[in-house]
């Protein structure tokens, strides 16, 4: 545990029963590491209720996107966390966002903290709008010229500023630790920052039944995730199919069962590409119904191969070896459990993940011998 330091939040606000609101762009990868800090905060200050405002720049006037945003899969994970007492998740439509702001204002939060790294000036202003009389802390990012002057008006609304600079930080969770040390007087060691996920029994049972549908018991199970939200982080399905074919030529993986992850809207396309590859025991997977479908299945795997997205971080949370395909940019978002992770990076900083050839991924597999699914 990091040495205690005097928190910037006034002691009388931390020492009495109350509520604290965090505003953040919360993706699954973010929460995989922030969860540890929220849990530690709840343990140290059990008299404080932790509330989350989930924004992720989600608000849009485009009605065609509303249904997908409403079903944001992270909400399942947040709802199952006993140390998160309330989540503002109706922030994706302008009218619902306005209602959420009004509801948050009625809570009269003593403390509001913005952990928004993207457009932090906007969220500094949002925090102050929600809590005119609250103690407000938030990310402050320097900018020059007229832009810096304009943003400065928002930053003046903060009672305390947090650093946004990631350079010099070995892992993003180290930056989070610095924030909590500054705010609350405690940080977390590397071991304490390792991600975890508590999977409800119903989804553990579901995963066991799911495996039975395609006879994975007694065989190595490999999860391949070539998909990400942005093209720069995607790996072509043709590469994934080629890798599967080549792995099948290795004695240890000859009888392996493969699950290829796909977003719900890409399932038909992915299944067509898998079928065209002509490989048996290759199935398309998507967590359509609940977030916990994903970690419950991942936990039963012998190996996970994933581009730099949520699956990569969840692999560490379920303690399954992962081969992570990453760009040279943003190394602070690599898997934190180095003992169970092998990172394959692009050759050049400007390269997209699609530039990583299957043969380099195959070379990385030598560190993780196959194990059988129970």
ZASEDREN-316514 format. One record per residue (C-alpha): residue number from 1; x, y, z. Coordinates in steps of 0.02 Angstrom, whole numbers, plus 50000, padded with zeros to 5 digits. Layout:
# ZASEDREN-316514
resi NUM	x X	y Y	z Z
...
This chain:
# ZASEDREN-316514
resi 1	x 50000	y 50000	z 50000
resi 2	x 50064	y 50173	z 49960
resi 3	x 50108	y 50283	z 50107
resi 4	x 49966	y 50387	z 50175
resi 5	x 49961	y 50568	z 50122
resi 6	x 49843	y 50706	z 50176
resi 7	x 49693	y 50706	z 50056
resi 8	x 49646	y 50863	z 49963
resi 9	x 49463	y 50834	z 50002
resi 10	x 49424	y 50918	z 50169
resi 11	x 49425	y 50796	z 50315
resi 12	x 49251	y 50846	z 50375
resi 13	x 49177	y 50793	z 50208
resi 14	x 49260	y 50622	z 50215
resi 15	x 49230	y 50592	z 50399
resi 16	x 49041	y 50604	z 50405
resi 17	x 48904	y 50500	z 50323
resi 18	x 48862	y 50561	z 50148
resi 19	x 48873	y 50532	z 49962
resi 20	x 49007	y 50559	z 49833
resi 21	x 48979	y 50572	z 49645
resi 22	x 49107	y 50519	z 49515
resi 23	x 49086	y 50579	z 49335
resi 24	x 49183	y 50477	z 49207
resi 25	x 49189	y 50410	z 49029
resi 26	x 49171	y 50231	z 49086
resi 27	x 49213	y 50092	z 48965
resi 28	x 49240	y 49912	z 49020
resi 29	x 49429	y 49932	z 49010
resi 30	x 49422	y 50087	z 49121
resi 31	x 49315	y 50001	z 49250
resi 32	x 49425	y 49846	z 49252
resi 33	x 49552	y 49954	z 49346
resi 34	x 49445	y 50089	z 49426
resi 35	x 49339	y 49956	z 49510
resi 36	x 49482	y 49916	z 49629
resi 37	x 49490	y 50097	z 49685
resi 38	x 49303	y 50114	z 49711
resi 39	x 49303	y 49953	z 49812
resi 40	x 49451	y 50013	z 49917
resi 41	x 49365	y 50181	z 49943
resi 42	x 49207	y 50095	z 50005
resi 43	x 49309	y 49989	z 50126
resi 44	x 49402	y 50139	z 50197
resi 45	x 49251	y 50254	z 50205
resi 46	x 49101	y 50138	z 50229
resi 47	x 48993	y 50285	z 50281
resi 48	x 49008	y 50362	z 50106
resi 49	x 48892	y 50307	z 49966
resi 50	x 48978	y 50298	z 49796
resi 51	x 48874	y 50358	z 49648
resi 52	x 48931	y 50353	z 49465
resi 53	x 48884	y 50464	z 49321
resi 54	x 48923	y 50363	z 49164
resi 55	x 48945	y 50477	z 49016
resi 56	x 49074	y 50411	z 48892
resi 57	x 49028	y 50555	z 48773
resi 58	x 48870	y 50457	z 48740
resi 59	x 48740	y 50593	z 48722
resi 60	x 48673	y 50607	z 48545
resi 61	x 48521	y 50675	z 48452
resi 62	x 48530	y 50529	z 48331
resi 63	x 48380	y 50423	z 48379
resi 64	x 48446	y 50274	z 48280
resi 65	x 48585	y 50253	z 48408
resi 66	x 48479	y 50263	z 48565
resi 67	x 48432	y 50080	z 48580
resi 68	x 48612	y 50022	z 48572
resi 69	x 48667	y 50153	z 48697
resi 70	x 48526	y 50110	z 48816
resi 71	x 48585	y 49929	z 48823
resi 72	x 48766	y 49975	z 48863
resi 73	x 48834	y 49810	z 48929
resi 74	x 48940	y 49888	z 49067
resi 75	x 48782	y 49928	z 49165
resi 76	x 48762	y 49742	z 49206
resi 77	x 48932	y 49743	z 49290
resi 78	x 48899	y 49904	z 49386
resi 79	x 48729	y 49840	z 49446
resi 80	x 48814	y 49687	z 49522
resi 81	x 48946	y 49785	z 49619
resi 82	x 48890	y 49804	z 49801
resi 83	x 49001	y 49957	z 49830
resi 84	x 48918	y 50059	z 49691
resi 85	x 48757	y 50124	z 49767
resi 86	x 48687	y 50220	z 49618
resi 87	x 48725	y 50237	z 49433
resi 88	x 48666	y 50375	z 49317
resi 89	x 48649	y 50279	z 49154
resi 90	x 48516	y 50381	z 49064
resi 91	x 48638	y 50505	z 48988
resi 92	x 48633	y 50454	z 48805
resi 93	x 48483	y 50563	z 48752
resi 94	x 48477	y 50752	z 48774
resi 95	x 48309	y 50747	z 48864
resi 96	x 48360	y 50604	z 48979
resi 97	x 48527	y 50686	z 49013
resi 98	x 48439	y 50844	z 49068
resi 99	x 48327	y 50741	z 49183
resi 100	x 48481	y 50654	z 49254
resi 101	x 48564	y 50821	z 49290
resi 102	x 48409	y 50879	z 49382
resi 103	x 48403	y 50717	z 49482
resi 104	x 48587	y 50733	z 49527
resi 105	x 48562	y 50912	z 49582
resi 106	x 48427	y 50855	z 49704
resi 107	x 48553	y 50739	z 49788
resi 108	x 48652	y 50889	z 49852
resi 109	x 48818	y 50798	z 49840
resi 110	x 48949	y 50863	z 49963
resi 111	x 49087	y 50801	z 49846
resi 112	x 49089	y 50782	z 49656
resi 113	x 49241	y 50717	z 49561
resi 114	x 49264	y 50717	z 49373
resi 115	x 49383	y 50583	z 49308
resi 116	x 49351	y 50628	z 49126
resi 117	x 49512	y 50627	z 49025
resi 118	x 49423	y 50675	z 48863
resi 119	x 49360	y 50855	z 48857
resi 120	x 49392	y 50877	z 49044
resi 121	x 49342	y 51061	z 49038
resi 122	x 49164	y 51013	z 48992
resi 123	x 49151	y 50893	z 49137
resi 124	x 49225	y 51018	z 49259
resi 125	x 49080	y 51131	z 49209
resi 126	x 48955	y 50986	z 49222
resi 127	x 49016	y 50943	z 49397
resi 128	x 48993	y 51122	z 49455
resi 129	x 48821	y 51130	z 49372
resi 130	x 48766	y 50976	z 49469
resi 131	x 48840	y 51040	z 49632
resi 132	x 48844	y 51231	z 49643
resi 133	x 48898	y 51218	z 49825
resi 134	x 48992	y 51052	z 49817
resi 135	x 49178	y 51023	z 49837
resi 136	x 49224	y 50987	z 49655
resi 137	x 49384	y 50906	z 49595
resi 138	x 49425	y 50858	z 49417
resi 139	x 49551	y 50831	z 49280
resi 140	x 49636	y 50987	z 49217
resi 141	x 49727	y 50988	z 49050
resi 142	x 49837	y 51131	z 48995
resi 143	x 49805	y 51214	z 48827
resi 144	x 49882	y 51367	z 48750
resi 145	x 49812	y 51518	z 48660
resi 146	x 49628	y 51563	z 48651
resi 147	x 49577	y 51382	z 48681
resi 148	x 49670	y 51380	z 48845
resi 149	x 49587	y 51543	z 48896
resi 150	x 49413	y 51474	z 48857
resi 151	x 49445	y 51309	z 48947
resi 152	x 49517	y 51404	z 49092
resi 153	x 49346	y 51474	z 49136
resi 154	x 49285	y 51296	z 49164
resi 155	x 49437	y 51244	z 49264
resi 156	x 49409	y 51391	z 49381
resi 157	x 49252	y 51300	z 49437
resi 158	x 49363	y 51165	z 49517
resi 159	x 49412	y 51168	z 49700
resi 160	x 49553	y 51046	z 49664
resi 161	x 49635	y 50987	z 49502
resi 162	x 49699	y 50815	z 49454
resi 163	x 49838	y 50781	z 49328
resi 164	x 49795	y 50716	z 49155
resi 165	x 49973	y 50681	z 49100
resi 166	x 50002	y 50497	z 49062
resi 167	x 50181	y 50514	z 49002
resi 168	x 50296	y 50441	z 49133
resi 169	x 50158	y 50328	z 49199
resi 170	x 50198	y 50143	z 49177
resi 171	x 50015	y 50090	z 49175
resi 172	x 49851	y 50185	z 49174
resi 173	x 49808	y 50108	z 49343
resi 174	x 49960	y 50198	z 49413
resi 175	x 49881	y 50363	z 49359
resi 176	x 49720	y 50311	z 49446
resi 177	x 49820	y 50273	z 49602
resi 178	x 49895	y 50448	z 49599
resi 179	x 49721	y 50523	z 49585
resi 180	x 49656	y 50428	z 49736
resi 181	x 49812	y 50465	z 49836
resi 182	x 49786	y 50650	z 49802
resi 183	x 49599	y 50647	z 49835
resi 184	x 49578	y 50524	z 49977
resi 185	x 49752	y 50492	z 50047
resi 186	x 49777	y 50314	z 49984
resi 187	x 49844	y 50228	z 49830
resi 188	x 49856	y 50045	z 49779
resi 189	x 50008	y 49936	z 49746
resi 190	x 50026	y 49844	z 49581
resi 191	x 49959	y 49683	z 49658
resi 192	x 49810	y 49777	z 49729
resi 193	x 49775	y 49853	z 49558
resi 194	x 49761	y 49687	z 49466
resi 195	x 49587	y 49675	z 49389
resi 196	x 49455	y 49556	z 49455
resi 197	x 49277	y 49510	z 49413
resi 198	x 49151	y 49424	z 49527
resi 199	x 49042	y 49319	z 49412
resi 200	x 48866	y 49278	z 49479
resi 201	x 48830	y 49092	z 49494
resi 202	x 48690	y 49100	z 49366
resi 203	x 48813	y 49152	z 49230
resi 204	x 48941	y 49022	z 49283
resi 205	x 48806	y 48890	z 49260
resi 206	x 48756	y 48969	z 49095
resi 207	x 48934	y 48957	z 49030
resi 208	x 48945	y 48773	z 49078
resi 209	x 48786	y 48737	z 48980
resi 210	x 48847	y 48842	z 48834
resi 211	x 49007	y 48740	z 48824
resi 212	x 48907	y 48578	z 48823
resi 213	x 48818	y 48633	z 48663
resi 214	x 48975	y 48612	z 48559
resi 215	x 49071	y 48480	z 48655
resi 216	x 49215	y 48582	z 48723
resi 217	x 49237	y 48478	z 48881
resi 218	x 49406	y 48393	z 48886
resi 219	x 49477	y 48498	z 48745
resi 220	x 49580	y 48658	z 48744
resi 221	x 49465	y 48807	z 48721
resi 222	x 49537	y 48961	z 48634
resi 223	x 49448	y 49129	z 48630
resi 224	x 49495	y 49242	z 48484
resi 225	x 49439	y 49423	z 48486
resi 226	x 49487	y 49519	z 48328
resi 227	x 49355	y 49655	z 48352
resi 228	x 49366	y 49830	z 48427
resi 229	x 49265	y 49990	z 48415
resi 230	x 49392	y 50077	z 48303
resi 231	x 49471	y 50010	z 48141
resi 232	x 49646	y 50049	z 48206
resi 233	x 49626	y 49917	z 48341
resi 234	x 49542	y 49781	z 48235
resi 235	x 49628	y 49626	z 48169
resi 236	x 49562	y 49558	z 48002
resi 237	x 49455	y 49401	z 48013
resi 238	x 49562	y 49329	z 47874
resi 239	x 49711	y 49339	z 47993
resi 240	x 49611	y 49256	z 48131
resi 241	x 49559	y 49112	z 48017
resi 242	x 49738	y 49090	z 47957
resi 243	x 49799	y 49085	z 48137
resi 244	x 49671	y 48951	z 48182
resi 245	x 49724	y 48844	z 48033
resi 246	x 49906	y 48859	z 48082
resi 247	x 49872	y 48822	z 48267
resi 248	x 49782	y 48663	z 48215
resi 249	x 49946	y 48604	z 48139
resi 250	x 50027	y 48610	z 48312
resi 251	x 50008	y 48449	z 48414
resi 252	x 49947	y 48538	z 48570
resi 253	x 49809	y 48634	z 48481
resi 254	x 49756	y 48502	z 48354
resi 255	x 49591	y 48461	z 48439
resi 256	x 49560	y 48635	z 48510
resi 257	x 49389	y 48719	z 48505
resi 258	x 49392	y 48901	z 48451
resi 259	x 49271	y 49040	z 48496
resi 260	x 49281	y 49195	z 48385
resi 261	x 49207	y 49349	z 48466
resi 262	x 49098	y 49466	z 48365
resi 263	x 48989	y 49618	z 48404
resi 264	x 48803	y 49577	z 48388
resi 265	x 48786	y 49674	z 48225
resi 266	x 48935	y 49581	z 48148
resi 267	x 48882	y 49403	z 48189
resi 268	x 48818	y 49353	z 48014
resi 269	x 48971	y 49428	z 47930
resi 270	x 49090	y 49345	z 48052
resi 271	x 49003	y 49176	z 48037
resi 272	x 49016	y 49185	z 47847
resi 273	x 49204	y 49218	z 47857
resi 274	x 49228	y 49077	z 47983
resi 275	x 49130	y 48955	z 47874
resi 276	x 49230	y 49006	z 47722
resi 277	x 49388	y 48958	z 47817
resi 278	x 49332	y 48777	z 47815
resi 279	x 49385	y 48740	z 47994
resi 280	x 49286	y 48628	z 48111
resi 281	x 49253	y 48668	z 48294
resi 282	x 49257	y 48855	z 48265
resi 283	x 49107	y 48948	z 48338
resi 284	x 49053	y 49130	z 48338
resi 285	x 49021	y 49205	z 48509
resi 286	x 48936	y 49366	z 48565
resi 287	x 48880	y 49420	z 48738
resi 288	x 48705	y 49469	z 48681
resi 289	x 48609	y 49453	z 48843
resi 290	x 48721	y 49506	z 48986
resi 291	x 48896	y 49569	z 49020
resi 292	x 48938	y 49418	z 49128
resi 293	x 48920	y 49300	z 48982
resi 294	x 49089	y 49362	z 48922
resi 295	x 49196	y 49337	z 49079
resi 296	x 49104	y 49175	z 49121
resi 297	x 49157	y 49102	z 48953
resi 298	x 49331	y 49178	z 48961
resi 299	x 49363	y 49096	z 49129
resi 300	x 49339	y 48924	z 49052
resi 301	x 49467	y 48953	z 48915
resi 302	x 49645	y 48888	z 48902
resi 303	x 49701	y 49041	z 48805
resi 304	x 49635	y 49210	z 48751
resi 305	x 49698	y 49303	z 48597
resi 306	x 49633	y 49480	z 48588
resi 307	x 49661	y 49651	z 48515
resi 308	x 49676	y 49798	z 48637
resi 309	x 49498	y 49806	z 48702
resi 310	x 49393	y 49750	z 48850
resi 311	x 49424	y 49564	z 48820
resi 312	x 49610	y 49592	z 48841
resi 313	x 49587	y 49667	z 49014
resi 314	x 49456	y 49540	z 49068
resi 315	x 49578	y 49400	z 49027
resi 316	x 49685	y 49459	z 49173
resi 317	x 49529	y 49473	z 49281
resi 318	x 49486	y 49288	z 49255
resi 319	x 49669	y 49233	z 49266
resi 320	x 49680	y 49156	z 49093
resi 321	x 49838	y 49179	z 48986
resi 322	x 49816	y 49312	z 48853
resi 323	x 49910	y 49357	z 48695
resi 324	x 49872	y 49542	z 48670
resi 325	x 49886	y 49625	z 48500
resi 326	x 49928	y 49809	z 48526
resi 327	x 49987	y 49962	z 48434
resi 328	x 50145	y 50047	z 48493
resi 329	x 50038	y 50194	z 48550
resi 330	x 49962	y 50196	z 48725
resi 331	x 50070	y 50060	z 48805
resi 332	x 49999	y 50114	z 48974
resi 333	x 49840	y 50018	z 48927
resi 334	x 49929	y 49850	z 48913
resi 335	x 49871	y 49701	z 49021
resi 336	x 49934	y 49727	z 49198
resi 337	x 49967	y 49545	z 49245
resi 338	x 50133	y 49521	z 49153
resi 339	x 50151	y 49340	z 49211
resi 340	x 49994	y 49290	z 49116
resi 341	x 50011	y 49408	z 48968
resi 342	x 50113	y 49410	z 48809
resi 343	x 50105	y 49571	z 48708
resi 344	x 50129	y 49574	z 48520
resi 345	x 50152	y 49752	z 48458
resi 346	x 50152	y 49827	z 48285
resi 347	x 50321	y 49855	z 48203
resi 348	x 50301	y 50043	z 48187
resi 349	x 50213	y 50174	z 48290
resi 350	x 50100	y 50226	z 48148
resi 351	x 50045	y 50047	z 48108
resi 352	x 49870	y 49983	z 48140
resi 353	x 49845	y 49813	z 48222
resi 354	x 49800	y 49738	z 48053
resi 355	x 49986	y 49751	z 48012
resi 356	x 50027	y 49613	z 48138
resi 357	x 50045	y 49449	z 48039
resi 358	x 49975	y 49285	z 48108
resi 359	x 50150	y 49209	z 48117
resi 360	x 50201	y 49333	z 48253
resi 361	x 50050	y 49285	z 48356
resi 362	x 50091	y 49101	z 48332
resi 363	x 50267	y 49132	z 48398
resi 364	x 50195	y 49211	z 48555
resi 365	x 50090	y 49056	z 48592
resi 366	x 50244	y 48955	z 48638
resi 367	x 50241	y 49034	z 48810
resi 368	x 50069	y 48962	z 48849
resi 369	x 50050	y 48773	z 48830
resi 370	x 49874	y 48706	z 48801
resi 371	x 49763	y 48651	z 48947
resi 372	x 49600	y 48557	z 48940
resi 373	x 49427	y 48625	z 48975
resi 374	x 49344	y 48548	z 49128
